[in-house]
Amino acid sequence: LTGAQDGSVRMFEWTRPQQLVCFQQAGNARVTRMYFNAQGNKCGVADGEGFLSIWQVNQTTSNPKPYLSWQCHSKTTSDFAFITSSSLVATSGQSNDNRNVCLWDTLVSSSNSLVHAFTCHDHGATVLQYAPKHQLLISGGRKGYICIFDIRQRQILFTFQAHESAVKALALDPSEDYFVTGSAE
C-alpha cells in the first residue's frame, strides 16, 4: 500500500509491476498514515485535512470508494490504530478544541461514531500506538509529551515529557513490557 503527498493511494502485489487498485486518485489531501487491519481485509488512510477513510481490500473495481470516510480532527489526522476486531478505531491529530486523541465506532452512523475524545497534547498529537494486551493507547505530541490512556475506562493514566521536540515515532515490544519513542531532535 502506498500513499503520497498528492493524496493518491495505491495497492500493489509483490509479483506484479502494475498497481492492483487505486483507492484514491491524486488531488486529495496529503496522506499522513496508512495501515492494514490485523485480518488484512481492510486498509485505512489518514490525511492532512483531518479525514480517515477505510476500504475493503478485496475490491474488484479499479477505483473503489471507501466504505467509511469521516473527519476525525478539524485540522489534521496524523495517525490511527485499528482496535480489537477493527470496529473500533483510535485516531490522533489536531483539532481546534484540543480533542486530539479520539476513539471511533465504525459500526454506527458517522454522526454517532465518536465514542470518546481525550483533551490532550497542546498543538496536536503526532503518533499513536495501541497495546492490545493492556488495552492502552500511547500517544506522542508536538511538544514532546507522551500520554497513556486506558481505553476501557476512557481516562488518561499518565502524561510526561519524553522529548524537547515533536514525538515522531512510537514502537511497542511484542510482550508490551516496553515502548520506545523517537523525536524530531
C-alpha positions in Angstrom: 0.0 0.0 0.0 1.5 3.4 -1.0 0.3 6.9 -0.2 1.7 10.2 -1.5 1.9 13.9 -0.9 -0.6 14.3 -3.8 -3.2 12.2 -1.9 -3.1 9.2 -4.1 -3.3 5.7 -2.5 -2.4 2.6 -4.5 -2.1 -1.1 -3.7 0.5 -3.3 -5.3 1.3 -7.0 -5.2 4.9 -8.2 -4.8 5.0 -10.2 -8.1 3.2 -7.6 -10.3 4.7 -4.4 -11.7 1.3 -2.6 -12.1 -1.0 -1.5 -9.3 -3.8 -3.8 -8.3 -6.1 -1.0 -7.1 -6.1 2.8 -6.9 -8.1 3.5 -3.8 -7.7 7.3 -4.1 -6.6 9.5 -7.1 -4.1 12.4 -6.9 -5.6 15.7 -6.0 -6.7 14.9 -2.4 -5.1 16.0 0.9 -1.6 14.5 1.6 -1.6 11.1 3.1 -0.3 11.1 6.7 -0.6 7.4 7.6 -1.8 4.1 6.2 -2.4 0.7 7.8 -4.0 -2.7 7.1 -6.1 -4.1 9.9 -4.8 -7.3 11.6 -7.0 -9.5 9.5 -5.7 -7.9 6.3 -9.2 -7.3 4.8 -9.4 -3.5 5.4 -7.0 -0.6 4.9 -7.3 2.8 6.4 -5.8 6.1 5.2 -5.4 9.3 7.3 -4.9 12.6 5.7 -3.7 16.2 6.3 -7.2 17.6 6.3 -8.3 15.5 9.3 -10.1 12.7 7.5 -9.9 8.9 7.9 -11.1 6.7 5.1 -11.4 2.9 5.3 -11.7 0.5 2.3 -12.4 -3.2 1.9 -9.2 -4.6 0.4 -10.8 -7.3 -1.7 -12.2 -4.9 -4.2 -12.9 -5.9 -7.8 -13.2 -2.4 -9.2 -10.1 -0.5 -10.1 -11.1 2.7 -8.4 -13.3 1.7 -5.4 -15.0 4.1 -2.9 -14.3 3.9 0.8 -17.0 2.3 2.9 -16.2 4.7 5.7 -14.9 8.3 5.5 -15.3 10.9 8.1 -13.5 13.9 9.5 -11.9 12.9 12.8 -10.0 16.1 13.5 -10.6 19.7 12.4 -7.0 20.3 11.2 -5.2 17.0 10.5 -5.3 13.3 11.3 -1.7 12.3 11.8 -2.1 8.6 12.9 -4.6 6.0 13.7 -4.9 2.4 15.0 -7.3 -0.4 14.5 -8.5 -1.6 17.9 -9.7 -5.2 18.6 -11.6 -6.5 15.6 -11.3 -3.3 13.6 -14.8 -2.0 14.5 -13.1 0.4 17.0 -10.5 2.9 15.7 -8.4 5.3 17.6 -7.1 8.5 15.9 -4.5 11.2 16.8 -4.3 14.6 15.2 -5.0 18.2 15.8 -8.4 19.7 16.5 -9.4 23.3 17.4 -10.9 22.1 20.7 -7.8 20.1 21.7 -9.6 16.8 21.4 -6.5 15.4 19.8 -6.9 11.6 20.6 -10.3 10.0 19.8 -12.0 6.6 19.8 -14.5 5.9 17.0 -17.0 3.1 16.4 -17.1 2.1 12.7 -20.4 0.2 13.1 -22.7 3.1 13.9 -23.6 6.1 11.8 -21.0 8.8 11.3 -23.0 11.3 13.4 -22.8 8.9 16.4 -19.4 7.3 15.8 -17.3 9.3 18.3 -17.0 7.1 21.3 -14.7 9.3 23.4 -12.4 12.3 22.8 -9.4 13.0 25.0 -8.4 16.6 25.6 -4.6 16.4 25.4 -1.5 17.4 23.6 -1.4 21.2 23.0 -0.8 21.8 19.3 -1.8 18.2 18.4 -0.9 14.5 18.7 1.5 13.3 16.1 1.7 9.5 16.7 -0.3 6.7 18.3 0.4 3.1 19.4 -2.1 0.5 20.6 -1.1 -2.0 23.3 -3.8 -4.7 23.0 -2.7 -6.9 25.9 -3.1 -4.0 28.3 -5.9 -2.2 26.4 -3.8 1.0 26.4 -3.2 3.7 23.9 0.1 5.6 23.8 0.2 8.9 22.0 3.0 11.4 21.3 2.6 15.1 20.8 4.1 18.1 19.0 5.6 19.4 22.3 7.4 16.1 23.2 4.8 14.8 25.6 3.6 11.2 25.9 0.1 10.3 27.1 -1.0 6.9 28.1 -4.8 6.1 28.0 -6.8 3.3 29.4 -9.4 2.7 26.7 -11.6 0.5 28.9 -12.1 3.3 31.5 -11.6 6.1 28.9 -9.2 8.0 31.0 -5.7 9.4 30.8 -3.4 7.4 33.1 0.0 9.1 32.7 1.4 12.2 31.0 5.1 13.0 30.9 7.6 14.9 28.7 9.9 12.5 26.8 11.5 14.9 24.4 12.0 18.6 23.8 10.6 18.5 20.3 7.8 16.6 18.5 7.4 12.9 19.0 7.7 11.3 15.6 7.7 7.6 16.3 6.4 5.1 18.8 7.3 1.4 18.9 6.0 -1.3 21.3 7.8 -4.5 22.0 5.7 -7.7 21.4 5.4 -8.6 25.1 4.2 -5.0 25.9 6.8 -4.5 28.6 8.5 -1.5 26.9 7.8 1.2 24.4 10.3 3.4 22.6 9.9 7.0 21.4 11.7 8.9 18.7 11.6 12.6 18.2 12.3 15.3 15.6 15.5 16.2 17.6 
